[in-house]
Amino acid sequence: SDLKRSERSGVVILRLTGALDHQEMAGIKNEVSDLVSRGKKNVVLNLKGVSRASMMNIGVLVEQMRILRSRGGDLKLVGMGPKLCDVFNRLGAGKLFCRFSSDKDALDDFVEKDN
């Protein structure tokens, strides 16, 4: 899977390229449960390189966000193009997700919440 992981100030940044398909979602789920098992709860998922996503897969992202939030963390999505945002908006999840245009914006948001 084209999932790259890095970390800044305790926030894990996952960068995804290609389609947000079933295989990628499985990768993201595994990644999140791995992070949670190691006590990491703040995750940024950068979707700048993602061209399309299905409704079902967005449901998986909402589910992962709930898991992280239940542990006092969060999942922030970054760099979604208009097409992806449109799908999220139709699902009523736009406000949850279509907010950050860069990793830095999302990281700053985490930092503000911690202070």
C-alpha positions in Angstrom: 0.0 0.0 0.0 1.2 3.5 -0.7 1.0 4.6 2.9 4.0 6.6 4.3 4.3 7.3 8.0 6.1 10.1 9.7 5.9 11.7 13.1 6.1 15.3 14.3 5.6 16.5 17.9 3.9 13.3 18.9 1.4 13.5 16.0 1.6 10.7 13.4 1.3 11.8 9.8 0.1 9.2 7.3 0.4 10.2 3.7 -1.6 8.3 1.1 -1.4 8.3 -2.6 -3.6 6.7 -5.3 -7.2 5.6 -4.8 -8.8 5.3 -1.4 -9.9 1.8 -2.1 -10.6 -1.3 0.0 -6.9 -2.3 0.3 -5.8 1.2 1.4 -8.6 1.3 4.0 -7.5 -2.0 5.4 -4.0 -0.5 5.6 -5.3 2.6 7.4 -7.3 0.5 9.8 -4.3 -1.6 10.7 -2.1 1.5 11.0 -4.6 3.1 13.4 -5.0 0.0 15.6 -1.2 -0.4 15.7 -0.8 3.3 16.7 -3.6 3.0 19.4 -1.9 -0.1 20.8 1.2 1.9 21.2 -0.6 4.7 22.9 -0.6 7.1 19.9 -3.9 8.9 19.4 -3.3 11.9 17.3 -3.2 11.2 13.6 -3.1 13.3 10.5 -4.0 11.6 7.2 -2.8 13.5 4.2 -4.9 12.7 1.1 -3.3 15.2 -1.3 -2.3 12.4 -3.6 -5.7 10.7 -3.5 -7.8 10.9 -6.6 -11.0 9.2 -5.6 -12.8 7.5 -2.7 -16.0 5.4 -2.3 -18.7 6.2 0.3 -18.0 2.9 2.1 -14.3 3.8 2.6 -15.3 7.2 4.0 -17.4 5.4 6.6 -14.2 3.5 7.6 -12.4 6.8 8.1 -15.3 8.2 10.3 -15.1 4.9 12.3 -11.3 5.4 12.8 -11.9 9.0 13.9 -14.4 7.8 16.5 -11.9 5.3 17.8 -9.2 7.9 18.2 -11.6 10.4 19.7 -12.8 7.9 22.3 -9.2 7.8 23.5 -8.9 11.6 23.6 -7.2 11.9 20.3 -8.4 12.7 16.8 -8.0 12.0 13.1 -7.6 15.1 10.9 -7.7 14.8 7.1 -5.5 17.1 5.1 -5.3 18.1 1.4 -8.6 16.8 0.1 -9.5 18.0 -3.3 -12.9 19.4 -4.2 -14.0 15.9 -5.5 -13.3 14.2 -2.3 -14.8 17.0 -0.2 -17.9 16.8 -2.3 -18.3 13.1 -1.4 -17.8 13.9 2.3 -20.3 16.7 2.1 -22.9 14.5 0.6 -22.4 12.1 3.5 -22.7 14.9 5.9 -19.1 14.4 7.0 -17.7 17.5 5.3 -17.6 19.6 8.5 -15.8 16.8 10.3 -13.1 16.4 7.7 -12.8 19.1 5.0 -10.8 21.6 7.1 -7.1 21.5 6.7 -5.1 22.3 3.6 -1.7 21.4 4.9 -0.1 19.1 7.5 1.0 22.2 9.3 -2.6 23.5 9.7 -3.6 20.2 11.2 -0.5 19.9 13.5 -1.1 23.5 14.7 -4.7 22.5 15.6 -3.5 19.6 17.7 -0.9 21.7 19.4 -3.6 24.4 20.3 -5.8 21.8 21.8 -3.1 20.4 24.0 -2.1 23.8 25.5 
